[in-house]
Amino acid sequence: MNQSVSPAAPALTDSRLAAVCAEEARNALEDYSARFDEITRRGRDRFLARDWRGGYEDAAERLRLYSEALDRLTNAIKDLMGERFPDRAIWTAIKAVYSALIAQSLRSEIGESFFNSLTRRVFTTEGVDQSIEFVDTDFDAPPTGSATEVSRVYSGAPFADLLEQVLSDPNGGGFQESCWNDLPARLAIASERLGSIIRTNTAGLEIV
């Protein structure tokens, strides 16, 4: 009995391959960032539980995370590109597409360094090669209009109360009052010392 054999899928064009590889790199960056943030957020609970060993293990995991992410990404792109893996013209196109993909990221500078680390694993570059590396950032200013909250503003209260909000607001990384050793007394001392340094009316002060 004759069995029909499906024809092999056509190879991706260079431009399409560049786009696919750039998306792979962007996804790897996002996965790395999410994992890094997840480990970092554990630090609060480790501290409160006095889990020093766990904190040490988290620090070691963060150090390994970057290399492990790049190892996986390098292998994935090598599989995608095959014989075209060392083709600098395609890598130039990958960089251009990748730059557009991270343009609105608050971590675009980290993204550029991440891509440079990738190309350094592929090519033994003497000096720098701006065609496949980010030498000067591609972006004049950080993105605006992001839904991600990057700061908190505390205002409309006496200076000591603002300090208390900063130190005890769990949404801003603070710790509830029960975690502190006599927080009111510490706030009074801090308010007095900082007030003498600021040397201005603290009534309308904002803490960001």
Secondary structure in CASP SS format (residue, H / E / C, confidence):
PFRMAT SS
TARGET T0000
AUTHOR 0000-0000-0000
METHOD secondary structure of the structure
MODEL  1
M C 1.00
N C 1.00
Q C 1.00
S C 1.00
V C 1.00
S C 1.00
P C 1.00
A C 1.00
A C 1.00
P C 1.00
A C 1.00
L C 1.00
T C 1.00
D H 1.00
S H 1.00
R H 1.00
L H 1.00
A H 1.00
A H 1.00
V H 1.00
C H 1.00
A H 1.00
E H 1.00
E H 1.00
A H 1.00
R H 1.00
N H 1.00
A H 1.00
L H 1.00
E H 1.00
D H 1.00
Y H 1.00
S H 1.00
A H 1.00
R H 1.00
F H 1.00
D H 1.00
E H 1.00
I H 1.00
T H 1.00
R H 1.00
R H 1.00
G H 1.00
R H 1.00
D H 1.00
R H 1.00
F H 1.00
L H 1.00
A C 1.00
R C 1.00
D C 1.00
W H 1.00
R H 1.00
G H 1.00
G H 1.00
Y H 1.00
E H 1.00
D H 1.00
A H 1.00
A H 1.00
E H 1.00
R H 1.00
L H 1.00
R H 1.00
L H 1.00
Y H 1.00
S H 1.00
E H 1.00
A H 1.00
L H 1.00
D H 1.00
R H 1.00
L H 1.00
T H 1.00
N H 1.00
A H 1.00
I H 1.00
K H 1.00
D H 1.00
L H 1.00
M H 1.00
G H 1.00
E H 1.00
R H 1.00
F C 1.00
P C 1.00
D C 1.00
R H 1.00
A H 1.00
I H 1.00
W H 1.00
T H 1.00
A H 1.00
I H 1.00
K H 1.00
A H 1.00
V H 1.00
Y H 1.00
S H 1.00
A H 1.00
L H 1.00
I C 1.00
A C 1.00
Q C 1.00
S C 1.00
L C 1.00
R C 1.00
S H 1.00
E H 1.00
I H 1.00
G H 1.00
E H 1.00
S H 1.00
F H 1.00
F H 1.00
N H 1.00
S H 1.00
L H 1.00
T H 1.00
R H 1.00
R H 1.00
V H 1.00
F C 1.00
T C 1.00
T C 1.00
E C 1.00
G C 1.00
V C 1.00
D C 1.00
Q C 1.00
S C 1.00
I C 1.00
E C 1.00
F C 1.00
V C 1.00
D C 1.00
T C 1.00
D C 1.00
F C 1.00
D C 1.00
A C 1.00
P C 1.00
P C 1.00
T C 1.00
G C 1.00
S C 1.00
A C 1.00
T C 1.00
E C 1.00
V C 1.00
S C 1.00
R C 1.00
V C 1.00
Y E 1.00
S C 1.00
G C 1.00
A C 1.00
P C 1.00
F H 1.00
A H 1.00
D H 1.00
L H 1.00
L H 1.00
E H 1.00
Q H 1.00
V H 1.00
L H 1.00
S H 1.00
D C 1.00
P H 1.00
N H 1.00
G H 1.00
G C 1.00
G C 1.00
F C 1.00
Q C 1.00
E H 1.00
S H 1.00
C H 1.00
W C 1.00
N C 1.00
D C 1.00
L H 1.00
P H 1.00
A H 1.00
R H 1.00
L H 1.00
A H 1.00
I H 1.00
A H 1.00
S H 1.00
E H 1.00
R H 1.00
L H 1.00
G H 1.00
S H 1.00
I H 1.00
I H 1.00
R C 1.00
T C 1.00
N C 1.00
T C 1.00
A C 1.00
G C 1.00
L C 1.00
E C 1.00
I E 1.00
V C 1.00
END
